[in-house]
Each structure stands twice: as C-alpha cells, then as structure tokens.
Amino acid sequence: MIPFSGNPLDRAEPRRRDAAWLRERLVDDATRVLPLWKLAPLVRTGEAPRLAWATPALLDGREGQPAPVFLGIADGVAHFAVDLSDRPDPLEEFGFAGAAHFPELRAIAGLLPAGDAGIAAQARQVVDWHARHGFCPGCGERTVVINGGWSRRCASCSSEHFPRTDPVVIMLVTDGARCLLGRQPSWPRPFFSALAGFVEAGETLEEAVRREVAEEAGVTVDEVRYLASQPWPFPASLMLGCTARATTREIAIDRFELEEADWFGRDEVKSALAAPTPRLAVPPPLAIAHHLIRAWVEGDVDAWR
C-alpha cells in the first residue's frame, strides 16, 4: 500500500454539519483526540510506533484556542484532531513525556501502520490549512471555524472557504528499455526521481504530464496512463502517478527546474532499488515515485493498476 493511503476512518460528512452531535462527542470519554504540535502528530514511543490518542479531557479550558477538527468515525467512536502548537511543551503539560513524542511525519510515516499514516496525513493537512487561513481572502476579515473544522466562514462577508488539495502529476517516462529520471538542484547526487509538476488551470491530467515532461526535459510523450494516487500533506498535494511513453529521446533540460536528467536502463534502476549506486539513488518507499519505478522494473505496471 502506498504510504498515506488507506485511512480507515469513515469521514461521516453529514455529521460535520450536526453541531449538537459534535458537541456531544467532545464531552464523550469514548471519543479519541489526536494532538498535533507544529504539524507533528503524537506517536507512541517504542519498537512499534502508533498514533497516540487522548480523550476530550485534553480540550478542557481551551476556549479561544484552535478548534478541534472532526476526522471521522471508527467502530462507532468519533475521532478528532487538535492543534497544540500554541503550547510551549505539551508533552510535559499533558503528561505524554516518556510515553509519546511529536516526530516529523515524513520521518515516522514509514514506521506507522498504514491506517495510522493515512489518518495522520488527513489531520496534518487540515490543521495546517486552518493555521494558514484565519482571514478571508475576499475581504480580509477574520474567519471562524464551522462544520467540524471542514470549512471557515467570514464573519464580515459570510463567504465560506474549504480546505483545498493541489493536484500534482508525477510520471515515469519510458522508451521501453529505459526510464527518464531527473534531479533538482537542491537534491544531493546521485539522487534522481520521476518528473513531476502541478496541474495548471484549465488542464487535464494528460495535458499536464505532456507539458511538464516537455518543459523540464525537452522530451515529448504520447500515451499517458494513470496508475494510482497518493495524498501528500506537505502541505496539501495529491500526487497523481502516471506512466508516459516517450516519442523523442534527446534531453534538453530547464535549468530552473532540473540540474540533470538522464535515461536509465532497467538493470541499473533495479540495482539502485536494492541500494544506491555511484550513479543512481532513487526515492524511498514513502514516495509514490518509488512505487512507479519499482512497478516498471518488475514489469507489473498492468497488475499494479
């Protein structure tokens, strides 16, 4: 399973609009609350990390602080996320020290159960959105949280605003025997990955793939095939994984986007998946790029769909 997918919660969208039900859940001892601090979720310490859930008692006396976000329901139990970034040391304040910590999500995601990583991605993205959208983009006045944390309303012009997800195409370009990989200027050598870029306004997924490959590497492609997607909450992307068939091979890179791009043979990429080589290191399993590359190397792209 691709990391950050597989969220087991029923998001229960109608409950978001039920203010009375939400209030009842927030005083129910059965309710689970996931604390986040500076966008890092609370995780149990130990050899088998898991999300560390608290009870609604965590919220006592927190009027005026960030509102909890309703994540969903599992086994009849409501689950929320709450931002504790306003607290200087929530581990000590709430008695978590020693039993749990706040690791950076990218560092811990690969060690969490798949469902926990999916929940953490959901919580991080929505909490981050609230931190960035306290004021109305239309009139500049302060907004208030409504619908269980899934929208904000402007107190002045009454416009409503919702969390957004930015679509990003990420594509493994192949010519049959080789794949095209690129390296951004900030990446250490010999790290390469699949090409990627944001979908622009008025553009289909396929058009975005063709444009990005042409812009970044000067290669044209024809057939584009969608394979799978990955939530990427850093801060709010949806990675749309594709393959694309090259019709030209000559590379002409955009130096603003890439420092280097090259064609790599299947055997060379297979070796790099096992361990970095002097010429090539590939993304870890946390990234959908890794899964695109591995599917091509193992010849099971059709089965992976």
C-alpha positions as protocol buffer text, in pm:
chain_id: "A"
residue {
  index: 1
  type: MET
  ca { x: 0 y: 0 z: 0 }
}
residue {
  index: 2
  type: ILE
  ca { x: 126 y: 347 z: -89 }
}
residue {
  index: 3
  type: PRO
  ca { x: 203 y: 548 z: 229 }
}
residue {
  index: 4
  type: PHE
  ca { x: -66 y: 794 z: 344 }
}
residue {
  index: 5
  type: SER
  ca { x: -340 y: 596 z: 169 }
}
residue {
  index: 6
  type: GLY
  ca { x: -568 y: 351 z: 346 }
}
residue {
  index: 7
  type: ASN
  ca { x: -725 y: 587 z: 600 }
}
residue {
  index: 8
  type: PRO
  ca { x: -973 y: 359 z: 788 }
}
residue {
  index: 9
  type: LEU
  ca { x: -1200 y: 634 z: 922 }
}
residue {
  index: 10
  type: ASP
  ca { x: -1550 y: 688 z: 791 }
}
residue {
  index: 11
  type: ARG
  ca { x: -1534 y: 1063 z: 732 }
}
residue {
  index: 12
  type: ALA
  ca { x: -1909 y: 1084 z: 803 }
}
residue {
  index: 13
  type: GLU
  ca { x: -1958 y: 1409 z: 614 }
}
residue {
  index: 14
  type: PRO
  ca { x: -2321 y: 1465 z: 729 }
}
residue {
  index: 15
  type: ARG
  ca { x: -2204 y: 1466 z: 1093 }
}
residue {
  index: 16
  type: ARG
  ca { x: -1983 y: 1766 z: 1023 }
}
residue {
  index: 17
  type: ARG
  ca { x: -2297 y: 1978 z: 988 }
}
residue {
  index: 18
  type: ASP
  ca { x: -2456 y: 1842 z: 1306 }
}
residue {
  index: 19
  type: ALA
  ca { x: -2332 y: 2089 z: 1569 }
}
residue {
  index: 20
  type: ALA
  ca { x: -2525 y: 1922 z: 1854 }
}
residue {
  index: 21
  type: TRP
  ca { x: -2380 y: 1580 z: 1773 }
}
residue {
  index: 22
  type: LEU
  ca { x: -2027 y: 1723 z: 1757 }
}
residue {
  index: 23
  type: ARG
  ca { x: -2070 y: 1893 z: 2096 }
}
residue {
  index: 24
  type: GLU
  ca { x: -2187 y: 1564 z: 2247 }
}
residue {
  index: 25
  type: ARG
  ca { x: -1889 y: 1376 z: 2107 }
}
residue {
  index: 26
  type: LEU
  ca { x: -1649 y: 1632 z: 2253 }
}
residue {
  index: 27
  type: VAL
  ca { x: -1767 y: 1552 z: 2605 }
}
residue {
  index: 28
  type: ASP
  ca { x: -1783 y: 1176 z: 2549 }
}
residue {
  index: 29
  type: ASP
  ca { x: -1499 y: 988 z: 2720 }
}
residue {
  index: 30
  type: ALA
  ca { x: -1504 y: 732 z: 2437 }
}
residue {
  index: 31
  type: THR
  ca { x: -1405 y: 996 z: 2182 }
}
residue {
  index: 32
  type: ARG
  ca { x: -1044 y: 990 z: 2064 }
}
residue {
  index: 33
  type: VAL
  ca { x: -842 y: 1309 z: 2008 }
}
residue {
  index: 34
  type: LEU
  ca { x: -515 y: 1317 z: 1813 }
}
residue {
  index: 35
  type: PRO
  ca { x: -287 y: 1601 z: 1930 }
}
residue {
  index: 36
  type: LEU
  ca { x: -57 y: 1771 z: 1679 }
}
residue {
  index: 37
  type: TRP
  ca { x: 222 y: 2009 z: 1769 }
}
residue {
  index: 38
  type: LYS
  ca { x: 380 y: 2216 z: 1495 }
}
residue {
  index: 39
  type: LEU
  ca { x: 210 y: 1978 z: 1249 }
}
residue {
  index: 40
  type: ALA
  ca { x: 370 y: 1668 z: 1401 }
}
residue {
  index: 41
  type: PRO
  ca { x: 124 y: 1403 z: 1528 }
}
residue {
  index: 42
  type: LEU
  ca { x: 157 y: 1248 z: 1870 }
}
residue {
  index: 43
  type: VAL
  ca { x: 310 y: 900 z: 1835 }
}
residue {
  index: 44
  type: ARG
  ca { x: 374 y: 632 z: 2095 }
}
residue {
  index: 45
  type: THR
  ca { x: 737 y: 561 z: 2167 }
}
residue {
  index: 46
  type: GLY
  ca { x: 871 y: 207 z: 2138 }
}
residue {
  index: 47
  type: GLU
  ca { x: 954 y: -51 z: 1876 }
}
residue {
  index: 48
  type: ALA
  ca { x: 607 y: -47 z: 1719 }
}
residue {
  index: 49
  type: PRO
  ca { x: 509 y: 320 z: 1676 }
}
residue {
  index: 50
  type: ARG
  ca { x: 139 y: 404 z: 1657 }
}
residue {
  index: 51
  type: LEU
  ca { x: -63 y: 722 z: 1682 }
}
residue {
  index: 52
  type: ALA
  ca { x: -119 y: 821 z: 2044 }
}
residue {
  index: 53
  type: TRP
  ca { x: -481 y: 918 z: 2108 }
}
residue {
  index: 54
  type: ALA
  ca { x: -606 y: 1126 z: 2401 }
}
residue {
  index: 55
  type: THR
  ca { x: -953 y: 1180 z: 2545 }
}
residue {
  index: 56
  type: PRO
  ca { x: -1158 y: 1502 z: 2517 }
}
residue {
  index: 57
  type: ALA
  ca { x: -1028 y: 1599 z: 2862 }
}
residue {
  index: 58
  type: LEU
  ca { x: -731 y: 1734 z: 2668 }
}
residue {
  index: 59
  type: LEU
  ca { x: -959 y: 2012 z: 2544 }
}
residue {
  index: 60
  type: ASP
  ca { x: -1078 y: 2133 z: 2887 }
}
residue {
  index: 61
  type: GLY
  ca { x: -1023 y: 2502 z: 2944 }
}
residue {
  index: 62
  type: ARG
  ca { x: -901 y: 2567 z: 2589 }
}
residue {
  index: 63
  type: GLU
  ca { x: -1158 y: 2830 z: 2488 }
}
residue {
  index: 64
  type: GLY
  ca { x: -1021 y: 3062 z: 2225 }
}
residue {
  index: 65
  type: GLN
  ca { x: -761 y: 2808 z: 2112 }
}
residue {
  index: 66
  type: PRO
  ca { x: -767 y: 2626 z: 1774 }
}
residue {
  index: 67
  type: ALA
  ca { x: -1091 y: 2432 z: 1735 }
}
residue {
  index: 68
  type: PRO
  ca { x: -1075 y: 2053 z: 1710 }
}
residue {
  index: 69
  type: VAL
  ca { x: -1120 y: 1903 z: 1362 }
}
residue {
  index: 70
  type: PHE
  ca { x: -1360 y: 1611 z: 1323 }
}
residue {
  index: 71
  type: LEU
  ca { x: -1172 y: 1339 z: 1134 }
}
residue {
  index: 72
  type: GLY
  ca { x: -1434 y: 1065 z: 1123 }
}
residue {
  index: 73
  type: ILE
  ca { x: -1574 y: 757 z: 1294 }
}
residue {
  index: 74
  type: ALA
  ca { x: -1428 y: 410 z: 1354 }
}
residue {
  index: 75
  type: ASP
  ca { x: -1616 y: 134 z: 1536 }
}
residue {
  index: 76
  type: GLY
  ca { x: -1877 y: 387 z: 1644 }
}
residue {
  index: 77
  type: VAL
  ca { x: -1618 y: 616 z: 1805 }
}
residue {
  index: 78
  type: ALA
  ca { x: -1564 y: 975 z: 1693 }
}
residue {
  index: 79
  type: HIS
  ca { x: -1206 y: 1083 z: 1620 }
}
residue {
  index: 80
  type: PHE
  ca { x: -1080 y: 1442 z: 1623 }
}
residue {
  index: 81
  type: ALA
  ca { x: -750 y: 1622 z: 1573 }
}
residue {
  index: 82
  type: VAL
  ca { x: -641 y: 1922 z: 1776 }
}
residue {
  index: 83
  type: ASP
  ca { x: -358 y: 2168 z: 1720 }
}
residue {
  index: 84
  type: LEU
  ca { x: -146 y: 2221 z: 2035 }
}
residue {
  index: 85
  type: SER
  ca { x: 110 y: 2445 z: 1867 }
}
residue {
  index: 86
  type: ASP
  ca { x: 12 y: 2730 z: 2098 }
}
residue {
  index: 87
  type: ARG
  ca { x: 150 y: 2530 z: 2395 }
}
residue {
  index: 88
  type: PRO
  ca { x: 525 y: 2559 z: 2470 }
}
residue {
  index: 89
  type: ASP
  ca { x: 568 y: 2198 z: 2589 }
}
residue {
  index: 90
  type: PRO
  ca { x: 255 y: 1984 z: 2550 }
}
residue {
  index: 91
  type: LEU
  ca { x: 444 y: 1663 z: 2628 }
}
residue {
  index: 92
  type: GLU
  ca { x: 509 y: 1780 z: 2983 }
}
residue {
  index: 93
  type: GLU
  ca { x: 185 y: 1976 z: 3021 }
}
residue {
  index: 94
  type: PHE
  ca { x: -40 y: 1684 z: 2933 }
}
residue {
  index: 95
  type: GLY
  ca { x: 173 y: 1404 z: 3076 }
}
residue {
  index: 96
  type: PHE
  ca { x: 282 y: 1249 z: 2745 }
}
residue {
  index: 97
  type: ALA
  ca { x: 658 y: 1270 z: 2814 }
}
residue {
  index: 98
  type: GLY
  ca { x: 825 y: 931 z: 2804 }
}
residue {
  index: 99
  type: ALA
  ca { x: 524 y: 754 z: 2657 }
}
residue {
  index: 100
  type: ALA
  ca { x: 487 y: 953 z: 2334 }
}
residue {
  index: 101
  type: HIS
  ca { x: 655 y: 1221 z: 2124 }
}
residue {
  index: 102
  type: PHE
  ca { x: 590 y: 1451 z: 1827 }
}
residue {
  index: 103
  type: PRO
  ca { x: 809 y: 1322 z: 1539 }
}
residue {
  index: 104
  type: GLU
  ca { x: 811 y: 1487 z: 1196 }
}
residue {
  index: 105
  type: LEU
  ca { x: 554 y: 1297 z: 990 }
}
residue {
  index: 106
  type: ARG
  ca { x: 782 y: 1226 z: 694 }
}
residue {
  index: 107
  type: ALA
  ca { x: 1033 y: 1067 z: 930 }
}
residue {
  index: 108
  type: ILE
  ca { x: 784 y: 838 z: 1103 }
}
residue {
  index: 109
  type: ALA
  ca { x: 525 y: 760 z: 832 }
}
residue {
  index: 110
  type: GLY
  ca { x: 705 y: 453 z: 702 }
}
residue {
  index: 111
  type: LEU
  ca { x: 706 y: 300 z: 1052 }
}
residue {
  index: 112
  type: LEU
  ca { x: 338 y: 360 z: 1127 }
}
residue {
  index: 113
  type: PRO
  ca { x: 61 y: 114 z: 1038 }
}
residue {
  index: 114
  type: ALA
  ca { x: -88 y: 212 z: 703 }
}
residue {
  index: 115
  type: GLY
  ca { x: -414 y: 331 z: 856 }
}
residue {
  index: 116
  type: ASP
  ca { x: -237 y: 546 z: 1114 }
}
residue {
  index: 117
  type: ALA
  ca { x: -26 y: 712 z: 844 }
}
residue {
  index: 118
  type: GLY
  ca { x: -343 y: 790 z: 647 }
}
residue {
  index: 119
  type: ILE
  ca { x: -512 y: 944 z: 949 }
}
residue {
  index: 120
  type: ALA
  ca { x: -201 y: 1148 z: 1029 }
}
residue {
  index: 121
  type: ALA
  ca { x: -192 y: 1280 z: 673 }
}
residue {
  index: 122
  type: GLN
  ca { x: -556 y: 1388 z: 694 }
}
residue {
  index: 123
  type: ALA
  ca { x: -505 y: 1555 z: 1031 }
}
residue {
  index: 124
  type: ARG
  ca { x: -184 y: 1734 z: 932 }
}
residue {
  index: 125
  type: GLN
  ca { x: -326 y: 1876 z: 611 }
}
residue {
  index: 126
  type: VAL
  ca { x: -645 y: 2015 z: 765 }
}
residue {
  index: 127
  type: VAL
  ca { x: -473 y: 2153 z: 1076 }
}
residue {
  index: 128
  type: ASP
  ca { x: -216 y: 2324 z: 852 }
}
residue {
  index: 129
  type: TRP
  ca { x: -493 y: 2471 z: 637 }
}
residue {
  index: 130
  type: HIS
  ca { x: -656 y: 2629 z: 943 }
}
residue {
  index: 131
  type: ALA
  ca { x: -325 y: 2778 z: 1053 }
}
residue {
  index: 132
  type: ARG
  ca { x: -289 y: 2944 z: 712 }
}
residue {
  index: 133
  type: HIS
  ca { x: -647 y: 3062 z: 656 }
}
residue {
  index: 134
  type: GLY
  ca { x: -752 y: 3263 z: 958 }
}
residue {
  index: 135
  type: PHE
  ca { x: -859 y: 3557 z: 739 }
}
residue {
  index: 136
  type: CYS
  ca { x: -1094 y: 3586 z: 444 }
}
residue {
  index: 137
  type: PRO
  ca { x: -916 y: 3613 z: 107 }
}
residue {
  index: 138
  type: GLY
  ca { x: -1209 y: 3815 z: -23 }
}
residue {
  index: 139
  type: CYS
  ca { x: -1238 y: 4096 z: 232 }
}
residue {
  index: 140
  type: GLY
  ca { x: -954 y: 4036 z: 478 }
}
residue {
  index: 141
  type: GLU
  ca { x: -1171 y: 3994 z: 787 }
}
residue {
  index: 142
  type: ARG
  ca { x: -1127 y: 3711 z: 1036 }
}
residue {
  index: 143
  type: THR
  ca { x: -1294 y: 3378 z: 963 }
}
residue {
  index: 144
  type: VAL
  ca { x: -1448 y: 3131 z: 1209 }
}
residue {
  index: 145
  type: VAL
  ca { x: -1438 y: 2751 z: 1208 }
}
residue {
  index: 146
  type: ILE
  ca { x: -1760 y: 2569 z: 1117 }
}
residue {
  index: 147
  type: ASN
  ca { x: -1871 y: 2221 z: 1008 }
}
residue {
  index: 148
  type: GLY
  ca { x: -1645 y: 2029 z: 1240 }
}
residue {
  index: 149
  type: GLY
  ca { x: -1335 y: 2203 z: 1110 }
}
residue {
  index: 150
  type: TRP
  ca { x: -1401 y: 2138 z: 740 }
}
residue {
  index: 151
  type: SER
  ca { x: -1477 y: 2496 z: 645 }
}
residue {
  index: 152
  type: ARG
  ca { x: -1440 y: 2854 z: 767 }
}
residue {
  index: 153
  type: ARG
  ca { x: -1691 y: 3136 z: 734 }
}
residue {
  index: 154
  type: CYS
  ca { x: -1609 y: 3503 z: 711 }
}
residue {
  index: 155
  type: ALA
  ca { x: -1776 y: 3695 z: 992 }
}
residue {
  index: 156
  type: SER
  ca { x: -1799 y: 4003 z: 768 }
}
residue {
  index: 157
  type: CYS
  ca { x: -1897 y: 3897 z: 414 }
}
residue {
  index: 158
  type: SER
  ca { x: -2030 y: 3548 z: 506 }
}
residue {
  index: 159
  type: SER
  ca { x: -1825 y: 3377 z: 234 }
}
residue {
  index: 160
  type: GLU
  ca { x: -1730 y: 3018 z: 309 }
}
residue {
  index: 161
  type: HIS
  ca { x: -1389 y: 2864 z: 250 }
}
residue {
  index: 162
  type: PHE
  ca { x: -1283 y: 2500 z: 232 }
}
residue {
  index: 163
  type: PRO
  ca { x: -955 y: 2306 z: 253 }
}
residue {
  index: 164
  type: ARG
  ca { x: -805 y: 2261 z: -91 }
}
residue {
  index: 165
  type: THR
  ca { x: -591 y: 1986 z: -240 }
}
residue {
  index: 166
  type: ASP
  ca { x: -343 y: 2070 z: -515 }
}
residue {
  index: 167
  type: PRO
  ca { x: -323 y: 1807 z: -793 }
}
residue {
  index: 168
  type: VAL
  ca { x: 32 y: 1715 z: -895 }
}
residue {
  index: 169
  type: VAL
  ca { x: 123 y: 1483 z: -1182 }
}
residue {
  index: 170
  type: ILE
  ca { x: 421 y: 1257 z: -1124 }
}
residue {
  index: 171
  type: MET
  ca { x: 517 y: 1043 z: -1421 }
}
residue {
  index: 172
  type: LEU
  ca { x: 764 y: 777 z: -1512 }
}
residue {
  index: 173
  type: VAL
  ca { x: 858 y: 838 z: -1875 }
}
residue {
  index: 174
  type: THR
  ca { x: 983 y: 528 z: -2057 }
}
residue {
  index: 175
  type: ASP
  ca { x: 1100 y: 435 z: -2405 }
}
residue {
  index: 176
  type: GLY
  ca { x: 1058 y: 64 z: -2350 }
}
residue {
  index: 177
  type: ALA
  ca { x: 1402 y: -35 z: -2222 }
}
residue {
  index: 178
  type: ARG
  ca { x: 1483 y: 283 z: -2028 }
}
residue {
  index: 179
  type: CYS
  ca { x: 1315 y: 533 z: -1797 }
}
residue {
  index: 180
  type: LEU
  ca { x: 1372 y: 907 z: -1771 }
}
residue {
  index: 181
  type: LEU
  ca { x: 1464 y: 1043 z: -1427 }
}
residue {
  index: 182
  type: GLY
  ca { x: 1558 y: 1394 z: -1317 }
}
residue {
  index: 183
  type: ARG
  ca { x: 1740 y: 1562 z: -1031 }
}
residue {
  index: 184
  type: GLN
  ca { x: 1653 y: 1903 z: -886 }
}
residue {
  index: 185
  type: PRO
  ca { x: 1938 y: 2142 z: -797 }
}
residue {
  index: 186
  type: SER
  ca { x: 1873 y: 2105 z: -423 }
}
residue {
  index: 187
  type: TRP
  ca { x: 1899 y: 1725 z: -428 }
}
residue {
  index: 188
  type: PRO
  ca { x: 2228 y: 1557 z: -341 }
}
residue {
  index: 189
  type: ARG
  ca { x: 2400 y: 1347 z: -603 }
}
residue {
  index: 190
  type: PRO
  ca { x: 2324 y: 1080 z: -719 }
}
residue {
  index: 191
  type: PHE
  ca { x: 1955 y: 1111 z: -617 }
}
residue {
  index: 192
  type: PHE
  ca { x: 1709 y: 1107 z: -909 }
}
residue {
  index: 193
  type: SER
  ca { x: 1331 y: 1077 z: -922 }
}
residue {
  index: 194
  type: ALA
  ca { x: 1037 y: 1076 z: -1160 }
}
residue {
  index: 195
  type: LEU
  ca { x: 946 y: 1410 z: -1315 }
}
residue {
  index: 196
  type: ALA
  ca { x: 656 y: 1594 z: -1153 }
}
residue {
  index: 197
  type: GLY
  ca { x: 465 y: 1921 z: -1158 }
}
residue {
  index: 198
  type: PHE
  ca { x: 139 y: 2090 z: -1062 }
}
residue {
  index: 199
  type: VAL
  ca { x: -168 y: 2062 z: -1281 }
}
residue {
  index: 200
  type: GLU
  ca { x: -247 y: 2411 z: -1408 }
}
residue {
  index: 201
  type: ALA
  ca { x: -583 y: 2582 z: -1452 }
}
residue {
  index: 202
  type: GLY
  ca { x: -788 y: 2452 z: -1745 }
}
residue {
  index: 203
  type: GLU
  ca { x: -563 y: 2149 z: -1794 }
}
residue {
  index: 204
  type: THR
  ca { x: -631 y: 1776 z: -1795 }
}
residue {
  index: 205
  type: LEU
  ca { x: -408 y: 1527 z: -1618 }
}
residue {
  index: 206
  type: GLU
  ca { x: -278 y: 1401 z: -1954 }
}
residue {
  index: 207
  type: GLU
  ca { x: -208 y: 1752 z: -2079 }
}
residue {
  index: 208
  type: ALA
  ca { x: -20 y: 1833 z: -1758 }
}
residue {
  index: 209
  type: VAL
  ca { x: 201 y: 1524 z: -1800 }
}
residue {
  index: 210
  type: ARG
  ca { x: 289 y: 1612 z: -2159 }
}
residue {
  index: 211
  type: ARG
  ca { x: 355 y: 1977 z: -2077 }
}
residue {
  index: 212
  type: GLU
  ca { x: 570 y: 1909 z: -1770 }
}
residue {
  index: 213
  type: VAL
  ca { x: 787 y: 1649 z: -1945 }
}
residue {
  index: 214
  type: ALA
  ca { x: 838 y: 1881 z: -2241 }
}
residue {
  index: 215
  type: GLU
  ca { x: 914 y: 2182 z: -2021 }
}
residue {
  index: 216
  type: GLU
  ca { x: 1150 y: 2008 z: -1779 }
}
residue {
  index: 217
  type: ALA
  ca { x: 1332 y: 1765 z: -2006 }
}
residue {
  index: 218
  type: GLY
  ca { x: 1252 y: 1861 z: -2365 }
}
residue {
  index: 219
  type: VAL
  ca { x: 1108 y: 1514 z: -2432 }
}
residue {
  index: 220
  type: THR
  ca { x: 773 y: 1460 z: -2600 }
}
residue {
  index: 221
  type: VAL
  ca { x: 536 y: 1182 z: -2495 }
}
residue {
  index: 222
  type: ASP
  ca { x: 217 y: 1040 z: -2640 }
}
residue {
  index: 223
  type: GLU
  ca { x: 38 y: 771 z: -2440 }
}
residue {
  index: 224
  type: VAL
  ca { x: -25 y: 870 z: -2077 }
}
residue {
  index: 225
  type: ARG
  ca { x: -164 y: 612 z: -1835 }
}
residue {
  index: 226
  type: TYR
  ca { x: -288 y: 689 z: -1486 }
}
residue {
  index: 227
  type: LEU
  ca { x: -183 y: 428 z: -1227 }
}
residue {
  index: 228
  type: ALA
  ca { x: -254 y: 542 z: -872 }
}
residue {
  index: 229
  type: SER
  ca { x: -255 y: 844 z: -642 }
}
residue {
  index: 230
  type: GLN
  ca { x: -103 y: 942 z: -310 }
}
residue {
  index: 231
  type: PRO
  ca { x: -208 y: 1206 z: -57 }
}
residue {
  index: 232
  type: TRP
  ca { x: 98 y: 1421 z: 16 }
}
residue {
  index: 233
  type: PRO
  ca { x: 24 y: 1651 z: 312 }
}
residue {
  index: 234
  type: PHE
  ca { x: 332 y: 1876 z: 277 }
}
residue {
  index: 235
  type: PRO
  ca { x: 130 y: 2088 z: 274 }
}
residue {
  index: 236
  type: ALA
  ca { x: -168 y: 1981 z: 56 }
}
residue {
  index: 237
  type: SER
  ca { x: -98 y: 1787 z: -262 }
}
residue {
  index: 238
  type: LEU
  ca { x: -248 y: 1484 z: -432 }
}
residue {
  index: 239
  type: MET
  ca { x: 18 y: 1303 z: -632 }
}
residue {
  index: 240
  type: LEU
  ca { x: -130 y: 1154 z: -950 }
}
residue {
  index: 241
  type: GLY
  ca { x: 102 y: 872 z: -1054 }
}
residue {
  index: 242
  type: CYS
  ca { x: 128 y: 803 z: -1427 }
}
residue {
  index: 243
  type: THR
  ca { x: 342 y: 640 z: -1690 }
}
residue {
  index: 244
  type: ALA
  ca { x: 413 y: 815 z: -2020 }
}
residue {
  index: 245
  type: ARG
  ca { x: 559 y: 677 z: -2344 }
}
residue {
  index: 246
  type: ALA
  ca { x: 838 y: 885 z: -2497 }
}
residue {
  index: 247
  type: THR
  ca { x: 832 y: 965 z: -2867 }
}
residue {
  index: 248
  type: THR
  ca { x: 1165 y: 1151 z: -2858 }
}
residue {
  index: 249
  type: ARG
  ca { x: 1482 y: 1071 z: -2663 }
}
residue {
  index: 250
  type: GLU
  ca { x: 1701 y: 1380 z: -2681 }
}
residue {
  index: 251
  type: ILE
  ca { x: 1707 y: 1566 z: -2347 }
}
residue {
  index: 252
  type: ALA
  ca { x: 1706 y: 1946 z: -2316 }
}
residue {
  index: 253
  type: ILE
  ca { x: 1653 y: 2036 z: -1951 }
}
residue {
  index: 254
  type: ASP
  ca { x: 1510 y: 2350 z: -1797 }
}
residue {
  index: 255
  type: ARG
  ca { x: 1791 y: 2456 z: -1562 }
}
residue {
  index: 256
  type: PHE
  ca { x: 1545 y: 2637 z: -1341 }
}
residue {
  index: 257
  type: GLU
  ca { x: 1361 y: 2310 z: -1272 }
}
residue {
  index: 258
  type: LEU
  ca { x: 1631 y: 2045 z: -1305 }
}
residue {
  index: 259
  type: GLU
  ca { x: 2006 y: 2025 z: -1271 }
}
residue {
  index: 260
  type: GLU
  ca { x: 2029 y: 1695 z: -1451 }
}
residue {
  index: 261
  type: ALA
  ca { x: 1816 y: 1436 z: -1632 }
}
residue {
  index: 262
  type: ASP
  ca { x: 1909 y: 1111 z: -1795 }
}
residue {
  index: 263
  type: TRP
  ca { x: 1786 y: 779 z: -1927 }
}
residue {
  index: 264
  type: PHE
  ca { x: 1846 y: 475 z: -1706 }
}
residue {
  index: 265
  type: GLY
  ca { x: 1823 y: 111 z: -1806 }
}
residue {
  index: 266
  type: ARG
  ca { x: 1610 y: -144 z: -1623 }
}
residue {
  index: 267
  type: ASP
  ca { x: 1904 y: -334 z: -1474 }
}
residue {
  index: 268
  type: GLU
  ca { x: 2067 y: -16 z: -1346 }
}
residue {
  index: 269
  type: VAL
  ca { x: 1744 y: 100 z: -1183 }
}
residue {
  index: 270
  type: LYS
  ca { x: 1687 y: -246 z: -1034 }
}
residue {
  index: 271
  type: SER
  ca { x: 2029 y: -226 z: -867 }
}
residue {
  index: 272
  type: ALA
  ca { x: 1952 y: 122 z: -731 }
}
residue {
  index: 273
  type: LEU
  ca { x: 1626 y: -2 z: -580 }
}
residue {
  index: 274
  type: ALA
  ca { x: 1832 y: -253 z: -379 }
}
residue {
  index: 275
  type: ALA
  ca { x: 2097 y: 0 z: -276 }
}
residue {
  index: 276
  type: PRO
  ca { x: 2225 y: 334 z: -411 }
}
residue {
  index: 277
  type: THR
  ca { x: 2490 y: 304 z: -681 }
}
residue {
  index: 278
  type: PRO
  ca { x: 2759 y: 563 z: -766 }
}
residue {
  index: 279
  type: ARG
  ca { x: 2537 y: 692 z: -1049 }
}
residue {
  index: 280
  type: LEU
  ca { x: 2186 y: 648 z: -913 }
}
residue {
  index: 281
  type: ALA
  ca { x: 1984 y: 665 z: -590 }
}
residue {
  index: 282
  type: VAL
  ca { x: 1604 y: 650 z: -610 }
}
residue {
  index: 283
  type: PRO
  ca { x: 1326 y: 770 z: -376 }
}
residue {
  index: 284
  type: PRO
  ca { x: 1239 y: 559 z: -70 }
}
residue {
  index: 285
  type: PRO
  ca { x: 911 y: 364 z: -39 }
}
residue {
  index: 286
  type: LEU
  ca { x: 748 y: 665 z: 131 }
}
residue {
  index: 287
  type: ALA
  ca { x: 713 y: 832 z: -210 }
}
residue {
  index: 288
  type: ILE
  ca { x: 486 y: 724 z: -493 }
}
residue {
  index: 289
  type: ALA
  ca { x: 782 y: 775 z: -728 }
}
residue {
  index: 290
  type: HIS
  ca { x: 942 y: 469 z: -570 }
}
residue {
  index: 291
  type: HIS
  ca { x: 634 y: 259 z: -648 }
}
residue {
  index: 292
  type: LEU
  ca { x: 617 y: 385 z: -1008 }
}
residue {
  index: 293
  type: ILE
  ca { x: 982 y: 296 z: -1060 }
}
residue {
  index: 294
  type: ARG
  ca { x: 953 y: -45 z: -895 }
}
residue {
  index: 295
  type: ALA
  ca { x: 642 y: -138 z: -1095 }
}
residue {
  index: 296
  type: TRP
  ca { x: 826 y: -60 z: -1418 }
}
residue {
  index: 297
  type: VAL
  ca { x: 1140 y: -250 z: -1315 }
}
residue {
  index: 298
  type: GLU
  ca { x: 940 y: -555 z: -1213 }
}
residue {
  index: 299
  type: GLY
  ca { x: 725 y: -539 z: -1526 }
}
residue {
  index: 300
  type: ASP
  ca { x: 398 y: -539 z: -1337 }
}
residue {
  index: 301
  type: VAL
  ca { x: 258 y: -196 z: -1423 }
}
residue {
  index: 302
  type: ASP
  ca { x: -65 y: -352 z: -1553 }
}
residue {
  index: 303
  type: ALA
  ca { x: -108 y: -563 z: -1241 }
}
residue {
  index: 304
  type: TRP
  ca { x: -40 y: -262 z: -1019 }
}
residue {
  index: 305
  type: ARG
  ca { x: -327 y: -73 z: -1180 }
}
